């Protein structure tokens, strides 16, 4: 018997093949169309989604504002015939009510071994009996969620260590299964070349490598969360992780008699079939209403502030970056602002719609204001500018921000001060000056800094913020804050001067 396993992860609510500005090769409808046709080539199929499904696009933002009894995205996945779901960390971003609405009708398909306290029943593992061949699937979600998520969005929940929890169920899975599949919304914290060399700080955010080091009973790891793109064997175990937004997905074919297997990542850009009309039906009316909502004009810039080159913008500054800082400083009244420029950002034309805001800021980040010493501001800036390295007098991105996954979002710019950087100097000693209102910043003085909740909480990346006092929490999504800013300032004139100079 030939069994095919299809795995998606980090779809982030991308249903149509578009980012709502241009057509793109991605999305659930393209993937679903392929799966429904391709599965007919095999004796049986398993379809598994590994999380971050109902958050992250203009569509999911729109849906989060509606009073829905069910979520059309999970309904679409059911139309495709998914067998199992894992919760991702971003499933919690819109709050527990939204999560419960999205998953309550399919809670019997959620595999969840390490989150305690959910409002619906879920199983730690499921045994799929396929004509006598038994596939044991156990589900985990990264236990690092409390380090990022707002408390109100995870109230009453406990996130257990996946490595410890697997040990609790290992013997049962071995006894009941012909193969064991770990379905994990988390990634690999060590190299995937079999050498298990750490590739990030071992914070327990990603524990797939630790699972494989600890147990020899696992046959397949279906992972997610890191937005990487690979499928390989690690010491004999098939390990895979698709790209985000449905740019590709995993396909594993197993001969249940010989236990031989083949695998691939299916590239959505190569799928040429027209979208299945039956699948699309569920979204036709929703998409029409979404387009009206996205096209609503909310304000104006004095001039276009288009991002032509994101790398150059990060290096030299840009009006778009200045605008985001202005919004953060305006709402927080903090001394300083820190933020990253997302890879999805494209900038704004003069006339601004809700669509423009959500394309440029698709994540439901909220803001926190921290109290830190001037010395910690310098430490944060020094950490940020390790992003750039000089090679033959040419500025390039430090490989540590590119491997094993692209982490451009870990480069921050700062405002509310002016600062000067010299890339010819060693890491940790690149800041030449930091001034506020023309005066050098006192390294021993307390200041306030506004930054998004992810950066404020994930101090493994920016230890300068560790144990900092939280002065204020602004519990409104950044996209909503931008929209509100336009409603209060109908025509916005953004200064063109950057707050920083980087010499090289």
SVG drawing of the C-alpha trace seen along z (x, -y; Angstrom):
<svg xmlns="http://www.w3.org/2000/svg" viewBox="-22 -70 61 76">
<polyline fill="none" stroke="black" stroke-width="0.4" points="0.0,0.0 1.2,-3.5 0.5,-6.1 1.0,-9.8 1.4,-12.4 0.8,-16.0 2.0,-18.6 1.5,-22.3 2.6,-24.8 2.7,-28.6 0.0,-29.2 -0.8,-32.4 -4.2,-32.8 -3.0,-33.1 -6.0,-31.6 -5.7,-33.2 -2.5,-33.4 -1.9,-37.0 -0.5,-39.3 -3.4,-41.7 -1.1,-43.9 0.2,-41.5 -0.5,-37.9 1.9,-35.5 2.6,-31.7 1.3,-30.7 -1.8,-30.0 -4.3,-27.4 -6.4,-27.3 -3.5,-26.4 -2.3,-23.7 -5.8,-22.3 -6.4,-22.1 -3.2,-20.0 -3.8,-17.7 -7.4,-16.8 -6.1,-15.8 -2.8,-14.2 -4.1,-12.0 -6.0,-9.9 -2.6,-8.5 -2.2,-6.7 -4.0,-4.1 -4.4,-6.4 -3.6,-9.9 -2.9,-11.8 -3.2,-15.6 -1.7,-17.5 -1.3,-21.2 1.4,-22.2 0.1,-25.6 0.0,-29.3 -3.0,-28.9 -5.5,-31.6 -3.3,-34.7 -0.9,-36.7 -2.6,-38.1 -4.9,-41.0 -7.7,-38.4 -7.1,-37.1 -7.0,-40.8 -10.4,-41.3 -11.8,-38.1 -10.7,-39.0 -12.9,-42.1 -16.0,-40.1 -18.3,-38.4 -18.1,-34.9 -19.6,-31.6 -17.0,-29.7 -13.8,-30.5 -13.9,-30.1 -10.2,-29.2 -10.5,-26.1 -13.7,-25.3 -11.7,-25.4 -9.1,-23.1 -12.0,-20.7 -13.1,-21.0 -9.6,-19.8 -10.0,-16.9 -7.4,-17.6 -7.0,-14.8 -5.0,-16.7 -4.1,-20.1 -1.4,-21.5 -1.8,-24.9 0.9,-27.4 2.0,-30.3 0.3,-32.9 -3.1,-31.1 -3.2,-33.0 -2.6,-36.5 -6.2,-37.5 -7.2,-36.0 -8.8,-32.8 -12.3,-33.6 -11.0,-33.9 -9.0,-30.7 -11.9,-28.8 -14.2,-30.0 -11.7,-28.8 -11.1,-25.4 -14.1,-24.4 -15.8,-22.4 -12.7,-20.5 -11.3,-20.1 -11.5,-16.3 -8.8,-16.7 -6.4,-18.8 -3.3,-16.9 -2.0,-18.6 0.3,-16.9 1.8,-19.9 -0.8,-22.7 -3.0,-22.4 -6.1,-24.3 -7.7,-24.8 -11.4,-25.3 -12.0,-22.3 -10.9,-18.7 -7.8,-17.7 -5.9,-14.5 -2.1,-14.3 -1.8,-11.8 -3.8,-10.0 -3.3,-6.6 -4.4,-6.5 -5.3,-3.0 -4.9,-2.8 -5.9,0.6 -4.0,2.1 -0.9,-0.1 -0.9,-2.3 0.6,-5.8 1.0,-7.4 1.0,-11.2 1.8,-13.2 1.4,-17.0 3.5,-19.7 3.5,-23.5 6.6,-25.5 6.5,-26.0 8.2,-29.4 4.8,-31.2 4.6,-32.8 7.8,-34.7 6.0,-36.6 2.2,-36.5 0.1,-38.9 -1.0,-37.3 -4.7,-37.9 -4.4,-35.8 -3.1,-32.7 -4.8,-33.1 -5.2,-29.8 -2.9,-27.9 0.2,-25.9 2.8,-25.1 4.8,-22.0 8.2,-21.0 7.7,-18.8 10.8,-16.7 9.6,-15.8 6.1,-15.1 7.2,-12.9 8.8,-10.6 5.4,-10.2 3.8,-8.9 6.7,-7.2 6.0,-3.6 2.3,-3.9 3.2,-5.1 5.7,-2.4 3.2,0.3 0.3,-1.1 2.2,-2.4 4.1,-1.1 5.7,-4.5 5.8,-7.5 5.3,-11.0 6.1,-14.1 4.0,-17.0 5.6,-20.1 5.0,-23.8 8.6,-24.4 11.8,-24.1 15.4,-22.8 17.8,-24.5 20.8,-22.7 22.2,-22.0 20.3,-19.5 23.5,-18.0 23.6,-15.2 26.2,-17.0 23.7,-18.7 25.8,-21.9 23.8,-24.6 22.5,-27.3 20.8,-29.5 20.6,-30.2 19.1,-27.1 16.1,-28.7 13.7,-25.8 11.8,-27.8 12.8,-25.1 13.4,-21.6 13.2,-19.3 16.9,-18.5 16.7,-17.8 13.8,-15.4 15.9,-13.5 18.9,-13.4 16.8,-12.2 14.7,-9.5 15.4,-6.9 11.7,-6.0 10.8,-8.9 10.4,-8.1 9.3,-11.5 9.3,-15.1 6.9,-17.5 8.0,-20.9 7.2,-24.6 7.5,-28.0 11.0,-29.0 9.8,-29.6 12.6,-27.6 12.4,-25.4 13.9,-21.9 13.2,-18.2 16.0,-15.8 17.0,-12.8 18.7,-13.5 20.3,-10.2 17.7,-8.3 14.7,-10.3 12.7,-12.2 12.6,-15.9 10.8,-18.6 9.7,-22.2 7.7,-24.1 8.0,-27.8 5.5,-30.3 2.3,-31.5 1.9,-28.3 4.8,-28.8 5.6,-25.1 4.5,-22.1 5.7,-18.6 4.9,-15.4 6.1,-12.1 5.2,-8.8 5.6,-5.6 5.4,-2.0 3.7,-0.4 5.0,3.1 8.7,2.3 8.8,-0.8 10.7,-2.5 9.8,-6.2 10.3,-9.1 9.8,-12.8 9.8,-16.3 8.8,-19.9 6.2,-20.7 6.8,-24.2 3.5,-26.1 5.0,-28.2 5.1,-25.0 1.4,-24.2 -0.4,-25.2 -3.9,-23.9 -6.8,-26.4 -8.0,-26.8 -10.7,-24.3 -14.0,-26.2 -15.7,-24.1 -13.0,-25.0 -13.1,-28.7 -16.9,-29.0 -16.6,-29.4 -14.5,-32.5 -16.1,-34.4 -18.4,-36.6 -15.9,-37.0 -13.3,-38.1 -15.6,-40.7 -16.3,-42.2 -12.6,-42.1 -11.7,-44.0 -14.1,-46.8 -12.7,-46.9 -9.1,-47.0 -9.8,-49.8 -11.2,-52.2 -9.0,-55.3 -7.9,-56.5 -5.4,-59.3 -2.6,-60.9 1.1,-61.5 2.5,-64.7 4.7,-62.6 5.0,-59.0 7.3,-57.0 8.0,-53.9 10.6,-51.4 12.7,-50.6 15.4,-48.7 14.9,-47.3 18.6,-46.6 19.5,-50.2 16.7,-51.5 18.0,-49.5 21.5,-50.8 20.8,-54.4 17.4,-55.0 14.1,-55.9 11.0,-58.0 8.9,-54.9 11.0,-53.9 10.7,-57.4 6.9,-57.2 6.7,-54.0 8.9,-55.5 6.7,-58.6 3.6,-56.4 5.3,-54.6 6.6,-57.7 3.3,-59.5 1.2,-56.8 3.8,-56.1 5.4,-59.4 8.6,-57.4 12.1,-58.9 13.2,-56.4 11.6,-54.0 13.0,-50.7 11.6,-48.7 12.4,-46.4 11.6,-46.8 9.7,-43.7 10.7,-42.0 7.1,-42.4 7.1,-46.2 6.7,-48.1 6.1,-51.6 3.2,-54.0 1.9,-56.1 0.4,-59.4 -3.2,-58.1 -3.3,-55.5 -5.9,-52.7 -6.3,-50.0 -4.8,-47.6 -1.6,-49.6 -1.3,-49.5 -1.9,-45.7 0.6,-44.9 3.3,-47.0 2.4,-45.8 0.7,-42.4 1.5,-41.2 -0.7,-41.9 2.1,-43.2 1.3,-45.4 3.7,-47.9 5.4,-48.0 7.3,-50.9 10.4,-49.8 12.6,-51.7 16.3,-51.2 19.6,-52.8 21.4,-54.8 24.0,-52.0 21.3,-49.5 20.2,-51.6 23.8,-51.5 24.0,-47.8 20.8,-47.3 22.1,-49.4 25.4,-47.5 23.6,-44.2 21.5,-45.5 24.4,-46.7 26.1,-43.3 23.6,-42.8 26.1,-44.5 29.6,-43.3 32.3,-44.7 33.8,-42.4 36.3,-44.0 34.9,-47.5 31.4,-46.3 28.6,-46.2 26.9,-42.9 24.5,-41.1 26.1,-39.1 25.7,-35.4 24.3,-34.9 21.2,-36.7 20.8,-34.5 21.6,-30.9 19.9,-28.6 17.0,-31.0 16.7,-34.6 16.3,-36.9 16.2,-40.4 13.5,-41.2 16.2,-41.0 17.9,-44.2 16.3,-47.2 16.6,-51.0 16.1,-53.5 14.6,-57.0 14.1,-59.7 17.9,-60.1 20.6,-60.5 23.3,-58.0 26.4,-57.3 27.9,-53.9 31.3,-52.9 31.3,-49.4 35.1,-49.4 35.1,-48.9 34.7,-45.7 31.3,-44.3 30.3,-45.9 32.3,-49.1 30.6,-50.4 28.6,-53.2 30.5,-56.5 27.9,-58.8 24.3,-58.8 22.7,-62.2 19.2,-63.3 18.3,-67.0 21.9,-67.6 23.4,-66.3 25.3,-63.0 23.1,-60.5 24.0,-59.8 24.8,-56.1 23.8,-56.0 20.4,-57.8 17.1,-56.1 15.2,-56.5 12.0,-55.0 11.9,-53.0 8.9,-51.8 9.1,-48.6 6.8,-45.8 5.8,-43.1 7.8,-40.4 11.1,-42.4 10.4,-43.4 9.8,-39.8 12.3,-37.8 15.3,-38.9 17.4,-36.0 18.0,-38.1 18.3,-41.5 19.5,-40.8 19.7,-44.6 15.9,-44.5 16.1,-41.6 14.4,-42.3 13.5,-45.8 10.6,-47.5 7.5,-47.7 6.3,-51.3 3.3,-51.0 1.5,-48.4 -0.3,-49.6 -2.7,-46.7 -3.8,-47.8 -2.3,-46.1 0.3,-48.2 -1.8,-48.2 -4.7,-49.7 -2.4,-52.3 -1.3,-53.3 -4.9,-53.5 -5.8,-55.6 -2.8,-57.9 -4.1,-58.7 -7.5,-59.4 -6.0,-62.0 -3.6,-63.3 -5.2,-63.4 -2.1,-64.6 1.2,-63.3 4.5,-64.9 7.4,-62.6 10.9,-64.0 13.4,-62.6 16.4,-62.8 17.4,-59.6 18.1,-59.3 21.3,-57.4 24.4,-57.5 26.3,-54.3 29.9,-54.8 31.9,-52.2"/>
</svg>
